[in-house]
Amino acid sequence: IPNALTLPGDLNGQGYFILVTDVYSQVQETNESDNYRISNGFTIARSNLSASSLTTPTSVIANQPFDFSWTFTNTGNAAIPSGTTWVDRFYFSANDIYGDADDIYLNEHILYNPDGLAPGQSYTVNDATTLPSSFGSSGHLFVIGDVYSEISEANESDNLLISSPFTIVDLPNLSVTDLTAPATIVANQSFDFSWTVANIATGSTSTDPWVDRLYFSSNAIFGD
């Protein structure tokens, strides 16, 4: 008797069909022990999104965007169907332990693959984010693939990417804290004056030189 059915999405591995005839014993028979048959074994094909790589810089500048990328691979034996939409989510963490109290949600990225993702195929996402200096001096990024479980997968436990540790560097901030000149200056004669510049941020300046410039103005307004 030809028929069609759909297996539930949570089945994995090897399987068999067992067909029992006259399951309610409505037919009086000479032998009830031969009322079943077991099919040939078959493989249940499932797609499986697996973490492949997460690339970040070794050092990022606080409060400035930086680029990073991640890759997932379909390691299952069935394609992710064409037209499937799913979401990858990323977090910052001061440590490399996902799920503890210091994980900070950053953003989500919506994925849409019109052609599906065949077994063995990968996808790579390039994105950017910004970390404030309040996040500390170092940390990791986490990416969770298919965070809402929109893809039927053989294994949901391998969807986590953890980056290598990176440092968070604060930029310096140079501020002119003092400029002292004599109260009276005689024209055409040299005079002494001084100024003080302080770095009022936590980030250090580089070893590269910079230039301080002095202007004369007939008023106390800079830039007019």
C-alpha positions as CSV (number, residue, x, y, z in Angstrom):
1,I,0.0,0.0,0.0
2,P,1.8,3.1,-1.1
3,N,1.9,5.9,1.4
4,A,3.9,9.0,2.4
5,L,4.9,10.5,5.7
6,T,7.3,13.0,7.3
7,L,9.7,12.1,10.1
8,P,9.9,14.4,13.1
9,G,12.8,16.9,13.0
10,D,14.4,15.6,16.2
11,L,15.4,12.2,14.9
12,N,19.0,11.4,14.1
13,G,21.2,8.5,12.9
14,Q,19.9,5.1,11.8
15,G,16.3,4.1,11.7
16,Y,13.8,1.4,10.7
17,F,10.1,1.2,10.0
18,I,8.1,-1.5,11.7
19,L,4.7,-2.2,10.2
20,V,2.1,-4.2,12.2
21,T,-1.0,-5.5,10.5
22,D,-4.3,-6.0,12.3
23,V,-2.9,-4.0,15.2
24,Y,-6.2,-4.3,17.2
25,S,-6.6,-8.1,16.5
26,Q,-9.9,-7.6,14.7
27,V,-9.1,-10.5,12.4
28,Q,-9.3,-13.9,13.9
29,E,-6.0,-15.6,12.9
30,T,-4.2,-18.9,13.2
31,N,-1.0,-17.1,14.1
32,E,-0.7,-13.6,15.5
33,S,3.1,-13.7,15.8
34,D,3.8,-12.9,12.1
35,N,1.8,-9.7,11.9
36,Y,4.8,-7.4,11.7
37,R,7.6,-6.7,9.4
38,I,10.8,-4.6,9.9
39,S,12.0,-2.5,7.0
40,N,15.6,-2.2,5.8
41,G,17.7,0.2,7.9
42,F,18.0,3.8,6.6
43,T,20.0,6.9,7.6
44,I,18.1,9.9,8.8
45,A,19.8,12.9,7.1
46,R,20.0,16.1,9.1
47,S,21.7,19.4,8.6
48,N,24.0,20.6,11.3
49,L,25.4,24.1,11.8
50,S,28.9,23.8,13.4
51,A,31.2,26.5,14.6
52,S,34.3,26.9,12.4
53,S,36.2,30.1,13.2
54,L,35.9,33.6,14.8
55,T,38.5,36.2,13.9
56,T,39.0,39.4,15.8
57,P,42.0,41.8,16.1
58,T,44.5,41.1,18.8
59,S,44.0,44.7,20.1
60,V,41.0,47.1,19.7
61,I,40.6,50.7,20.5
62,A,37.9,51.6,22.9
63,N,35.0,53.6,21.5
64,Q,36.0,53.0,18.0
65,P,34.5,50.4,15.6
66,F,36.6,47.4,14.6
67,D,36.0,44.6,12.1
68,F,35.6,40.9,12.9
69,S,34.3,37.9,11.1
70,W,32.9,34.4,11.8
71,T,32.3,31.2,9.9
72,F,29.9,28.3,10.4
73,T,29.8,25.1,8.4
74,N,27.0,22.6,7.6
75,T,28.6,19.4,8.9
76,G,25.4,17.4,8.6
77,N,24.4,15.1,5.8
78,A,21.4,17.2,4.6
79,A,21.2,20.6,3.2
80,I,19.8,23.6,5.1
81,P,16.8,24.3,2.8
82,S,16.9,27.2,0.4
83,G,15.1,30.3,1.7
84,T,15.9,29.6,5.3
85,T,16.4,32.6,7.6
86,W,18.2,32.4,10.9
87,V,20.0,34.7,13.3
88,D,23.5,34.7,14.7
89,R,24.0,36.7,17.9
90,F,27.3,38.0,19.4
91,Y,28.3,39.0,22.9
92,F,31.3,40.5,24.7
93,S,32.8,38.7,27.8
94,A,35.7,39.5,30.0
95,N,36.4,35.8,30.2
96,D,36.0,32.8,27.9
97,I,33.1,31.2,29.7
98,Y,29.8,31.6,27.9
99,G,26.6,31.9,29.9
100,D,28.0,33.4,33.1
101,A,27.1,36.8,34.6
102,D,29.6,38.9,32.7
103,D,28.3,38.2,29.2
104,I,27.2,41.4,27.5
105,Y,24.8,41.3,24.5
106,L,26.1,43.4,21.6
107,N,24.0,42.7,18.5
108,E,22.4,40.2,16.1
109,H,22.9,39.4,12.5
110,I,20.1,38.1,10.3
111,L,21.2,35.4,7.8
112,Y,19.3,34.6,4.6
113,N,20.6,32.0,2.2
114,P,18.4,31.8,-0.9
115,D,20.2,28.8,-2.3
116,G,20.4,26.8,1.0
117,L,23.6,25.4,2.5
118,A,24.7,22.0,1.2
119,P,26.6,19.5,3.4
120,G,30.2,20.7,3.7
121,Q,29.4,24.3,2.7
122,S,30.2,27.2,4.9
123,Y,29.2,30.8,5.2
124,T,31.3,33.7,6.6
125,V,29.9,37.0,8.0
126,N,31.9,40.2,8.2
127,D,30.6,42.6,10.8
128,A,31.8,45.5,13.0
129,T,31.2,46.5,16.6
130,T,32.4,49.1,19.2
131,L,33.4,48.4,22.8
132,P,33.5,51.2,25.4
133,S,36.4,51.6,27.7
134,S,34.2,50.6,30.6
135,F,34.4,47.0,29.4
136,G,37.9,46.8,30.8
137,S,41.3,46.1,29.3
138,S,40.7,42.7,27.6
139,G,38.0,40.2,26.7
140,H,36.5,37.9,24.1
141,L,33.7,37.8,21.6
142,F,31.1,35.0,21.5
143,V,29.0,34.2,18.5
144,I,26.0,32.0,18.8
145,G,24.8,30.5,15.5
146,D,21.1,30.1,14.9
147,V,20.3,31.5,18.3
148,Y,16.5,31.0,17.9
149,S,16.9,27.4,16.6
150,E,15.2,28.2,13.3
151,I,17.4,25.5,11.6
152,S,16.5,21.8,12.3
153,E,19.9,20.5,13.3
154,A,21.4,17.1,14.4
155,N,23.3,18.8,17.2
156,E,22.5,22.2,18.8
157,S,25.5,22.1,21.2
158,D,28.2,23.0,18.6
159,N,26.8,26.5,17.6
160,L,29.2,28.5,19.9
161,L,32.2,30.4,18.7
162,I,34.7,31.9,21.2
163,S,37.3,34.3,20.0
164,S,40.9,34.4,21.2
165,P,41.5,37.1,23.9
166,F,42.2,40.6,22.8
167,T,43.2,43.8,24.5
168,I,41.0,47.0,24.7
169,V,43.2,50.1,24.4
170,D,41.9,53.5,25.4
171,L,43.0,56.4,23.3
172,P,45.0,59.3,24.8
173,N,43.5,62.8,25.2
174,L,45.9,65.7,25.2
175,S,44.7,68.8,27.0
176,V,46.5,72.1,27.3
177,T,46.3,72.6,31.1
178,D,48.4,75.8,31.3
179,L,49.7,78.7,29.1
180,T,51.6,81.4,30.9
181,A,52.8,84.7,29.4
182,P,54.1,88.0,30.9
183,A,51.5,90.6,31.8
184,T,53.3,93.1,29.7
185,I,55.3,92.4,26.6
186,V,57.6,94.9,24.9
187,A,57.4,94.8,21.1
188,N,60.5,93.7,19.2
189,Q,62.0,92.2,22.4
190,S,62.1,88.5,23.2
191,F,60.2,87.2,26.2
192,D,59.8,83.9,28.0
193,F,56.5,81.9,28.1
194,S,55.5,78.3,28.9
195,W,52.8,75.8,28.4
196,T,51.8,72.5,29.9
197,V,50.1,69.6,28.1
198,A,48.6,66.7,30.0
199,N,47.2,63.3,28.9
200,I,43.9,63.3,30.8
201,A,42.8,59.8,29.4
202,T,43.9,56.3,30.4
203,G,45.4,55.5,27.0
204,S,49.1,56.2,26.4
205,T,50.5,58.3,23.5
206,S,52.6,56.5,20.9
207,T,56.3,57.2,20.6
208,D,55.7,59.2,17.4
209,P,56.3,63.0,17.7
210,W,53.6,65.6,17.4
211,V,53.6,69.4,16.9
212,D,52.3,72.2,19.3
213,R,51.6,75.5,17.5
214,L,51.4,79.0,19.1
215,Y,49.1,81.8,17.7
216,F,48.8,85.5,18.4
217,S,45.2,86.9,18.6
218,S,43.9,90.4,19.5
219,N,41.0,88.7,21.4
220,A,40.5,85.7,23.6
221,I,38.5,83.7,21.0
222,F,40.2,80.8,19.2
223,G,39.3,80.1,15.7
224,D,37.8,83.5,14.6
